[in-house]
Amino acid sequence: MKLLRVGTAGAERPALLDAEGVLRDLSGLVPDIDGALLADDAALGRIRAAAGAGELPVLDGAGLRIGPPLGRIGKIVCIGLNYHDHARETGAEPPAEPVIFFKAADTVVGPNDTVLVPRGSRKTDWEVELAVVIGRTARYLESAQEALGHVAGYAVAHDVSEREFQIERGGTWDKGKNCETFNPLGPWLVTADEAPDPQKLSLRLWVNGELKQDGTTAEQIFSVGEVVRYVSHFMTLYPGDVINTGTPAGVALGQPEPKPYLRAGDVVELEIEGLGRQRQELKDA
């Protein structure tokens, strides 16, 4: 299933995109797309049954904003330097263990919402990423295969980053990762049954129409299952938590000087195979 949330920011309603690309209203069945729903097999079954029977009302999508596909996100765990080609382009050694940092849930916006360049920023960068959405509580998982059984689905994430804040201003990476609007998510949450092998997904990103990133999750140093397993040994993952699993080569940081960092007026578009497409115009904060 392709689950999404539509409407004005803060007042989104749950919806489903059916196999024919028709937008369907879920608000008569469930209050929202969130961790409580993803952990409720019976509720998900009712959605599948209603969709299969053609019982869901049609929504007119014309002019309707697409919001983040997940409400009430608990935490966003991010994995750094998780692609072989990205590590090479930045001159970093591939990590022996996954590099973990966090983004606050309030960085999340819709897939086509405006992204704000922070005040004083000179090095705002792009990163297309596969987001993993947790559907079952995960703690001390023993294997990558077991970990995949705790995944509810996948979505496109844009891990926008300010490299000067992240690398040159002291402390951890978090200062360069948590500026407002720095995590567009969506358009859909695609349930895990529609992406049975998350290591076979292509990722692409364009800036002002120029292809910058063209990668595949096959290049991940730590697979999706291994990432979920590993993280579960350091923190409990709950339904509605999100893991951003890293970005392939092609970011501004890895390019020759002068590096083409983002500015107000730039347009970024990104997509992951089967998971949909985003488009953001940048403006000054």
C-alpha positions as CSV (number, residue, x, y, z in Angstrom):
1,M,0.0,0.0,0.0
2,K,0.9,3.6,-0.6
3,L,-0.2,5.6,2.5
4,L,0.0,9.3,2.7
5,R,-1.4,12.4,4.5
6,V,-2.9,15.4,2.7
7,G,-4.1,18.8,3.6
8,T,-2.7,22.0,5.2
9,A,0.2,21.7,7.6
10,G,-0.9,20.4,11.0
11,A,-4.3,19.4,9.7
12,E,-3.5,16.5,7.3
13,R,-5.9,13.7,6.8
14,P,-5.0,10.1,6.1
15,A,-5.2,8.8,2.5
16,L,-4.2,6.0,0.2
17,L,-3.0,6.0,-3.4
18,D,-4.5,3.0,-5.1
19,A,-3.0,0.7,-7.8
20,E,-4.6,2.9,-10.5
21,G,-3.1,6.1,-9.0
22,V,-6.4,7.3,-7.6
23,L,-6.3,9.2,-4.2
24,R,-8.6,7.6,-1.7
25,D,-9.8,9.0,1.7
26,L,-9.0,6.9,4.8
27,S,-10.4,9.3,7.4
28,G,-13.5,7.2,7.8
29,L,-11.4,4.2,8.8
30,V,-8.4,5.6,10.7
31,P,-7.6,8.9,12.4
32,D,-4.1,9.2,11.0
33,I,-1.1,7.5,9.5
34,D,1.2,7.1,12.6
35,G,2.9,4.6,14.8
36,A,-0.3,3.4,16.4
37,L,-1.7,2.5,13.0
38,L,1.4,0.8,11.8
39,A,1.5,-1.4,14.9
40,D,-2.1,-2.4,14.5
41,D,-2.3,-5.3,12.0
42,A,-6.1,-5.4,12.3
43,A,-6.5,-1.7,11.3
44,L,-4.0,-2.2,8.4
45,G,-6.1,-5.3,7.3
46,R,-9.3,-3.2,7.3
47,I,-7.6,-0.7,5.0
48,R,-6.4,-3.4,2.6
49,A,-9.9,-5.0,2.6
50,A,-11.6,-1.7,1.9
51,A,-9.1,-0.7,-0.8
52,G,-9.5,-4.1,-2.5
53,A,-13.3,-3.9,-2.4
54,G,-13.3,-0.4,-3.9
55,E,-15.1,1.0,-0.8
56,L,-12.8,4.0,-0.1
57,P,-14.1,7.4,-1.2
58,V,-12.2,9.3,-3.9
59,L,-10.3,12.4,-2.9
60,D,-9.9,15.3,-5.4
61,G,-6.1,15.9,-5.3
62,A,-6.2,19.1,-7.4
63,G,-4.4,21.8,-5.4
64,L,-4.2,19.5,-2.3
65,R,-1.0,19.7,-0.4
66,I,0.8,16.4,0.3
67,G,2.1,16.4,3.8
68,P,4.7,14.1,5.5
69,P,3.3,10.5,5.2
70,L,3.8,9.9,8.9
71,G,2.3,11.8,11.9
72,R,3.6,12.0,15.4
73,I,7.1,10.7,14.6
74,G,8.9,9.6,17.7
75,K,12.5,10.0,16.7
76,I,14.6,10.2,13.6
77,V,17.8,8.2,13.7
78,C,20.3,9.0,10.9
79,I,23.1,6.9,9.6
80,G,26.2,8.8,8.3
81,L,28.7,7.7,5.6
82,N,26.7,4.6,4.7
83,Y,27.5,4.4,1.0
84,H,30.9,3.2,-0.3
85,D,30.8,5.8,-3.1
86,H,29.9,8.7,-0.8
87,A,32.7,7.7,1.6
88,R,35.1,7.8,-1.3
89,E,34.0,11.2,-2.6
90,T,34.4,12.8,0.8
91,G,37.8,11.2,1.4
92,A,36.5,9.3,4.5
93,E,37.4,5.8,5.5
94,P,34.4,3.5,5.5
95,P,33.2,3.2,9.1
96,A,33.7,0.0,11.0
97,E,30.3,0.4,12.6
98,P,27.3,2.6,11.6
99,V,27.7,6.3,12.4
100,I,24.6,7.4,14.3
101,F,23.2,11.0,14.7
102,F,19.8,12.4,15.2
103,K,17.3,14.7,13.6
104,A,14.5,16.3,15.6
105,A,11.0,15.3,14.4
106,D,10.1,18.9,13.9
107,T,12.6,19.1,11.0
108,V,10.1,17.0,9.0
109,V,8.0,18.8,6.3
110,G,6.1,17.6,3.3
111,P,7.8,16.4,0.1
112,N,7.1,19.5,-1.9
113,D,7.2,22.1,0.9
114,T,9.7,25.0,0.9
115,V,13.1,24.3,2.3
116,L,14.7,27.2,4.2
117,V,18.4,28.1,3.8
118,P,19.4,29.0,7.4
119,R,20.5,32.5,8.3
120,G,24.3,32.8,7.9
121,S,24.5,29.6,5.8
122,R,27.1,29.3,3.1
123,K,27.1,25.5,2.8
124,T,23.6,24.1,2.6
125,D,23.8,20.7,0.9
126,W,21.5,18.0,-0.5
127,E,21.2,14.3,0.3
128,V,18.6,11.9,-1.1
129,E,18.0,9.0,1.4
130,L,15.9,5.9,1.9
131,A,13.9,6.4,5.1
132,V,12.9,3.3,7.0
133,V,9.7,3.5,9.1
134,I,9.5,1.2,12.2
135,G,6.2,-0.8,12.7
136,R,7.1,-3.1,15.6
137,T,9.0,-2.3,18.8
138,A,12.6,-3.4,18.2
139,R,15.1,-4.0,21.0
140,Y,18.3,-6.2,20.9
141,L,17.4,-7.8,17.6
142,E,19.7,-10.8,16.7
143,S,19.8,-10.7,12.9
144,A,19.3,-8.4,9.9
145,Q,16.5,-10.7,8.7
146,E,14.7,-10.5,12.0
147,A,15.1,-6.7,11.9
148,L,13.4,-6.4,8.5
149,G,10.3,-8.0,10.1
150,H,10.1,-4.9,12.3
151,V,9.9,-2.5,9.3
152,A,6.5,-1.1,8.4
153,G,7.6,0.5,5.2
154,Y,9.8,3.0,3.4
155,A,9.8,6.6,2.2
156,V,11.9,9.1,0.4
157,A,13.8,11.5,2.7
158,H,15.8,14.6,1.9
159,D,18.5,14.9,4.6
160,V,19.3,18.5,4.0
161,S,22.6,19.5,5.7
162,E,24.5,22.6,6.5
163,R,28.2,21.5,6.2
164,E,29.8,24.5,7.9
165,F,27.5,24.1,10.9
166,Q,28.0,20.3,10.8
167,I,31.7,20.1,10.5
168,E,33.4,23.5,11.2
169,R,31.5,24.9,14.2
170,G,32.6,22.4,16.8
171,G,30.7,19.6,18.6
172,T,28.7,16.9,16.9
173,W,27.0,16.9,13.5
174,D,23.6,17.9,15.0
175,K,24.0,21.6,14.5
176,G,24.1,21.1,10.7
177,K,21.3,18.7,10.6
178,N,18.5,20.2,12.6
179,C,17.6,23.5,11.0
180,E,13.9,24.0,10.3
181,T,12.5,22.2,7.2
182,F,15.7,20.1,6.9
183,N,13.9,16.7,6.5
184,P,11.3,16.7,3.7
185,L,9.6,13.2,3.8
186,G,7.3,11.4,1.4
187,P,5.2,11.6,-0.7
188,W,4.1,8.1,0.4
189,L,4.9,5.6,3.0
190,V,5.1,2.4,0.9
191,T,4.5,-0.7,3.0
192,A,7.3,-3.2,3.3
193,D,5.5,-5.8,1.2
194,E,5.8,-3.6,-1.9
195,A,9.6,-3.3,-1.4
196,P,10.7,-6.8,-0.5
197,D,14.4,-6.1,-1.2
198,P,15.4,-2.6,0.1
199,Q,18.9,-3.2,-1.3
200,K,17.7,-2.9,-4.9
201,L,16.4,0.6,-5.0
202,S,17.7,3.4,-7.2
203,L,18.0,6.9,-5.8
204,R,18.4,10.2,-7.8
205,L,18.5,13.9,-7.1
206,W,18.6,16.9,-9.4
207,V,19.4,20.6,-8.6
208,N,17.9,23.0,-11.1
209,G,17.4,20.2,-13.5
210,E,21.0,18.9,-13.4
211,L,21.4,15.3,-12.2
212,K,23.7,15.3,-9.1
213,Q,23.1,12.0,-7.4
214,D,22.4,8.7,-9.2
215,G,22.9,5.8,-6.9
216,T,21.6,2.5,-5.6
217,T,21.0,1.1,-2.1
218,A,23.2,-1.8,-3.3
219,E,26.1,0.5,-2.4
220,Q,25.2,0.7,1.2
221,I,28.0,-0.3,3.6
222,F,25.4,-1.5,6.2
223,S,22.2,-2.9,4.8
224,V,18.8,-1.8,5.9
225,G,18.3,-4.9,8.0
226,E,21.8,-4.6,9.6
227,V,21.2,-0.9,10.4
228,V,17.9,-1.7,12.2
229,R,19.5,-4.6,14.1
230,Y,22.5,-2.5,15.1
231,V,20.5,0.5,16.3
232,S,18.2,-1.7,18.3
233,H,21.2,-2.6,20.6
234,F,21.7,1.1,21.5
235,M,18.1,2.3,21.8
236,T,14.6,0.9,21.6
237,L,12.9,1.6,18.3
238,Y,9.1,2.1,18.5
239,P,6.4,2.1,15.9
240,G,6.5,5.5,14.1
241,D,10.3,6.0,14.5
242,V,12.2,6.7,11.4
243,I,15.7,5.8,10.3
244,N,17.4,7.8,7.5
245,T,19.9,5.3,6.0
246,G,22.5,7.5,4.4
247,T,23.1,9.0,0.9
248,P,25.0,8.0,-2.2
249,A,27.8,10.0,-3.9
250,G,27.1,13.3,-5.6
251,V,26.6,15.8,-2.7
252,A,28.0,19.3,-3.0
253,L,30.5,18.5,-0.2
254,G,32.2,15.9,-2.4
255,Q,32.6,18.1,-5.5
256,P,35.6,20.3,-6.5
257,E,35.8,24.0,-5.5
258,P,33.9,26.1,-5.7
259,K,31.4,23.6,-4.3
260,P,27.9,24.3,-5.7
261,Y,26.0,24.6,-2.4
262,L,22.4,25.5,-2.4
263,R,21.0,29.0,-2.4
264,A,17.6,30.6,-2.3
265,G,15.9,30.2,-5.6
266,D,17.4,26.7,-6.3
267,V,15.0,23.8,-7.0
268,V,15.8,20.3,-5.8
269,E,14.0,17.3,-7.1
270,L,14.6,13.7,-5.8
271,E,13.2,10.3,-6.2
272,I,13.6,6.7,-5.1
273,E,12.4,3.8,-7.3
274,G,8.8,2.9,-6.4
275,L,8.7,5.4,-3.5
276,G,7.8,8.6,-5.3
277,R,9.3,12.0,-6.0
278,Q,9.9,15.2,-4.2
279,R,10.3,18.8,-5.3
280,Q,11.4,21.7,-3.2
281,E,12.2,25.4,-3.9
282,L,14.7,26.9,-1.5
283,K,14.1,30.3,0.2
284,D,16.0,32.2,2.8
285,A,15.0,31.7,6.4
